[in-house]
Amino acid sequence: MSTLTKLALTLAFATSGVAILDAVLGGITGEPTALAAESGMSLPLLLGSLLHAATYIAMALLLHVHRDRIDIGTRTRRVLRIGLEAAYVLMAMFFGPVVIGAGATGTDPAKIPDLLTLPAALGFAGQFLFTITLGIALLRVPGMRLPALVLTGVTAGIGLTTLLGALDSSFAHPAYPEALAYIGTALIGVGSAPRPGDRQLNPDRGTVRPST
């Protein structure tokens, strides 16, 4: 396992843990936690934003490093991978320079201009769209089944959040699909090493051949 993969997995689990903790604490108290923009600028918010930014950068780098293994055989996966990379980069730019800049200038994080929050919103929506579709596209790729299943599981996470929201539960939170998206993406690095006997897609003919 490469150093980048280890870093991505560590950051994915750390960020997922923070997100789930935020969801649980918010659900118990019924109030925004210190990690929420509605609570104003705070040290937990700044540290959480740095963690998110580092995670998104690691995910984008991981996808780029393993692009040959992900893209092989079809342009569809290449488009989906690039879309997911772009989504992570957009969110990294928001949680890094924008939020940290707001903290440095004393700006209320809940009042960051829409012009600066729009790219993050697009990246957030794109993250879910591209993780689910890329997961489906990776299901039949050798060595990618585990990350593919976790990525497609983002659908279940969205369903849970939607159901809790419909029930007007204070536990409704995007942390559930987020955690699956982060961990599933990081697992691509684990599943990308070809194993003896794997059958690989031939990008020229769209067929399969034994790996060598």
Secondary structure per residue as TSV (DSSP state, phi and psi in degrees):
chain	resnum	aa	ss	phi	psi
A	1	M	-	360.0	129.8
A	2	S	-	-73.0	163.1
A	3	T	H	-62.3	-39.6
A	4	L	H	-62.4	-41.7
A	5	T	H	-64.3	-43.3
A	6	K	H	-61.0	-42.5
A	7	L	H	-64.4	-45.0
A	8	A	H	-61.8	-42.8
A	9	L	H	-64.4	-43.7
A	10	T	H	-60.5	-47.3
A	11	L	H	-66.6	-38.1
A	12	A	H	-62.3	-46.2
A	13	F	H	-69.5	-37.6
A	14	A	H	-64.7	-47.6
A	15	T	H	-66.3	-39.0
A	16	S	H	-62.8	-42.1
A	17	G	H	-62.5	-43.1
A	18	V	H	-63.1	-42.6
A	19	A	H	-64.6	-44.6
A	20	I	H	-65.1	-40.2
A	21	L	H	-60.9	-41.9
A	22	D	H	-61.1	-41.5
A	23	A	H	-65.2	-43.0
A	24	V	H	-68.9	-47.3
A	25	L	H	-64.4	-40.7
A	26	G	H	-64.4	-36.9
A	27	G	H	-68.5	-37.4
A	28	I	H	-71.2	-45.1
A	29	T	H	-86.2	-24.7
A	30	G	S	74.4	11.7
A	31	E	S	-126.4	153.7
A	32	P	-	-60.8	140.3
A	33	T	-	-85.5	179.5
A	34	A	T	-67.4	-12.2
A	35	L	T	-87.6	-5.8
A	36	A	S	-92.8	143.2
A	37	A	G	-62.1	-29.4
A	38	E	G	-63.4	-20.3
A	39	S	G	-86.4	-2.1
A	40	G	-	88.4	171.5
A	41	M	S	-69.6	134.2
A	42	S	-	-151.9	166.4
A	43	L	H	-62.6	-43.7
A	44	P	H	-58.9	-38.0
A	45	L	H	-66.2	-42.6
A	46	L	H	-64.7	-44.9
A	47	L	H	-66.4	-39.9
A	48	G	H	-64.0	-37.9
A	49	S	H	-66.6	-41.4
A	50	L	H	-62.0	-40.7
A	51	L	H	-63.6	-43.8
A	52	H	H	-62.2	-45.8
A	53	A	H	-60.9	-44.5
A	54	A	H	-62.7	-39.2
A	55	T	H	-64.1	-45.7
A	56	Y	H	-64.8	-38.2
A	57	I	H	-64.7	-43.4
A	58	A	H	-62.8	-40.0
A	59	M	H	-65.0	-43.8
A	60	A	H	-63.1	-42.4
A	61	L	H	-64.6	-41.6
A	62	L	H	-61.7	-45.1
A	63	L	H	-61.8	-39.8
A	64	H	H	-68.8	-42.8
A	65	V	H	-62.7	-37.1
A	66	H	T	-99.1	24.0
A	67	R	H	-62.2	-37.3
A	68	D	H	-63.7	-42.6
A	69	R	H	-68.9	-36.5
A	70	I	H	-73.5	-43.7
A	71	D	H	-80.0	-18.9
A	72	I	T	-54.2	131.7
A	73	G	T	95.5	-20.0
A	74	T	-	-158.2	145.7
A	75	R	H	-76.6	-20.8
A	76	T	H	-59.8	-47.8
A	77	R	H	-65.4	-33.1
A	78	R	H	-62.4	-45.4
A	79	V	H	-62.7	-43.7
A	80	L	H	-65.7	-40.6
A	81	R	H	-63.3	-46.6
A	82	I	H	-62.7	-39.0
A	83	G	H	-61.7	-41.4
A	84	L	H	-69.1	-40.2
A	85	E	H	-57.3	-46.2
A	86	A	H	-62.0	-39.6
A	87	A	H	-61.9	-44.0
A	88	Y	H	-66.0	-38.9
A	89	V	H	-64.6	-42.8
A	90	L	H	-60.4	-43.1
A	91	M	H	-71.1	-34.8
A	92	A	H	-63.2	-39.2
A	93	M	H	-64.6	-35.6
A	94	F	I	-73.5	-52.5
A	95	F	I	-71.0	-20.5
A	96	G	I	-88.1	-90.6
A	97	P	I	-59.5	-42.2
A	98	V	I	-69.9	-54.5
A	99	V	H	-67.5	-43.9
A	100	I	H	-64.6	-38.5
A	101	G	H	-63.3	-37.6
A	102	A	H	-64.0	-39.5
A	103	G	H	-66.1	-38.4
A	104	A	H	-69.7	-30.0
A	105	T	H	-98.0	-0.3
A	106	G	T	75.9	19.3
A	107	T	-	-76.9	138.4
A	108	D	-	-66.2	122.4
A	109	P	G	-61.6	-24.7
A	110	A	G	-76.9	-10.1
A	111	K	G	-115.6	22.2
A	112	I	-	-64.8	132.8
A	113	P	-	-54.3	145.1
A	114	D	H	-57.8	-32.2
A	115	L	H	-59.8	-31.4
A	116	L	H	-89.5	-25.1
A	117	T	H	-87.6	-20.7
A	118	L	H	-59.3	-47.9
A	119	P	H	-57.8	-38.4
A	120	A	H	-66.2	-39.1
A	121	A	H	-63.9	-41.2
A	122	L	H	-65.2	-41.5
A	123	G	H	-64.5	-38.6
A	124	F	H	-64.1	-47.0
A	125	A	H	-66.4	-41.1
A	126	G	H	-63.5	-34.1
A	127	Q	H	-56.3	-47.3
A	128	F	H	-70.1	-42.5
A	129	L	H	-60.3	-48.4
A	130	F	H	-78.5	-30.2
A	131	T	H	-67.0	-42.5
A	132	I	H	-65.1	-49.6
A	133	T	H	-69.1	-37.4
A	134	L	H	-67.0	-39.1
A	135	G	H	-58.2	-45.6
A	136	I	H	-61.8	-41.9
A	137	A	H	-68.5	-22.8
A	138	L	H	-92.8	-4.9
A	139	L	T	-57.8	-31.9
A	140	R	T	-103.4	10.3
A	141	V	S	-88.0	126.9
A	142	P	T	-54.2	133.7
A	143	G	T	80.0	1.8
A	144	M	-	-115.2	6.2
A	145	R	H	-63.7	-43.8
A	146	L	H	-62.3	-54.3
A	147	P	H	-60.3	-34.6
A	148	A	H	-63.2	-42.4
A	149	L	H	-66.3	-40.5
A	150	V	H	-66.6	-41.0
A	151	L	H	-65.7	-41.9
A	152	T	H	-68.0	-24.1
A	153	G	T	-67.1	-12.6
A	154	V	H	-55.8	-31.8
A	155	T	H	-58.1	-43.6
A	156	A	H	-65.6	-37.7
A	157	G	H	-63.4	-41.2
A	158	I	H	-65.2	-40.3
A	159	G	H	-61.1	-41.3
A	160	L	H	-64.3	-45.8
A	161	T	H	-61.3	-42.6
A	162	T	H	-63.9	-42.3
A	163	L	H	-63.6	-45.2
A	164	L	H	-63.3	-37.5
A	165	G	H	-65.0	-41.3
A	166	A	H	-65.3	-29.5
A	167	L	T	-85.8	2.9
A	168	D	T	58.5	37.0
A	169	S	-	-84.0	140.5
A	170	S	T	-73.2	-7.3
A	171	F	T	-88.6	-1.4
A	172	A	-	-64.0	124.5
A	173	H	-	-163.3	142.3
A	174	P	T	-73.7	1.0
A	175	A	H	-60.1	-31.8
A	176	Y	H	-66.8	-52.8
A	177	P	H	-69.6	-29.8
A	178	E	H	-59.7	-47.4
A	179	A	H	-58.9	-42.9
A	180	L	H	-65.9	-37.7
A	181	A	H	-64.4	-46.1
A	182	Y	H	-64.1	-50.7
A	183	I	H	-66.5	-41.9
A	184	G	H	-61.2	-41.6
A	185	T	H	-64.6	-45.0
A	186	A	H	-63.1	-33.7
A	187	L	H	-67.9	-16.8
A	188	I	H	-58.9	-35.8
A	189	G	H	-65.8	-33.3
A	190	V	H	-73.0	-39.6
A	191	G	H	-87.8	3.8
A	192	S	T	-88.6	-11.9
A	193	A	S	-80.2	117.6
A	194	P	-	-65.0	142.9
A	195	R	-	-110.6	156.6
A	196	P	T	-56.5	134.3
A	197	G	T	91.0	-10.5
A	198	D	-	-61.0	146.9
A	199	R	E	-107.3	128.1
A	200	Q	E	-109.6	148.5
A	201	L	E	-71.6	136.8
A	202	N	E	-88.5	109.6
A	203	P	T	-64.3	-20.5
A	204	D	T	-81.9	-33.5
A	205	R	T	-117.1	-8.2
A	206	G	T	72.2	18.4
A	207	T	E	-108.3	-174.7
A	208	V	E	-116.5	153.8
A	209	R	E	-146.5	151.5
A	210	P	E	-63.5	142.3
A	211	S	-	-73.8	153.1
A	212	T	-	-122.3	360.0
